[in-house]
Amino acid sequence: MGKSWKTTVAGILAIIGAAAGLLTALLQGQTIDYTSVAGSFMAGIGLLAAKDVNVTGAGSTAKSH
């Protein structure tokens, strides 16, 4: 998986949710809100690229308080 399993799973679920909503709208002949679909896909991609705060590593610059 990615750098962190938590954000990777959240990203995958966001992308699956966006795809399911798009597919449902297409199959039911409903109007598609492309802005919402694009936002959901971008959120999923962002989560796939993200790293959790509690993950340590050489590239980690996050500080916990």
MOWOVEN-V975776 format. One record per run of one state. SS is the DSSP state (h for helix, s for strand, l for the rest). FROM is the first residue (numbers start at 1). LEN is the number of residues. If there is no record, write none. Layout:
# MOWOVEN-V975776
SS,FROM,LEN ; SS,FROM,LEN
This chain:
# MOWOVEN-V975776
l,1,4 ; h,5,24 ; l,29,5 ; h,34,16 ; l,50,16
